[in-house]
Amino acid sequence: MLANLHLISHFLVPFIIALSFFRSYWQLAFLIMISTIMVDLDHLLATPIYDPTRCSINFHPLHGFIPIIIYMGLCFPKKTRLIGIGLCLHMALDSIDCQVTNGVWYF
């Protein structure tokens, strides 16, 4: 149940953000933000690939603190803003998942 809620949140939260803050081009904003879910390709490097009890933050290479700082920086230039927001939302949602599943809080 929690895994389903986590996965749904990766689509629902960007949808709400797109409608709330990028109303004139919300469809494009939504598509760009959800495309950042591709950051989860780094899960393919782990064994096992999926572990419901594992915290992604600071375990997978693209979920580390240095990449997260880069993602935050992407939020400022207008050309990369939606990508940065999508990646930061993704990391925040993964951090919330770490708290819910393991009691570990990273942010």
Secondary structure, DSSP 8 states (H G I E B T S, - for coil): -HHHHHHHHHHHHHHHHHHHH-GGGHHHHHHHHHHGGGGGGGGGGSSSS--TT---TTTSGGGSHHHHHHHHHHTSSTTTHHHHHHHHHHHHHHHHHHHHHHS----
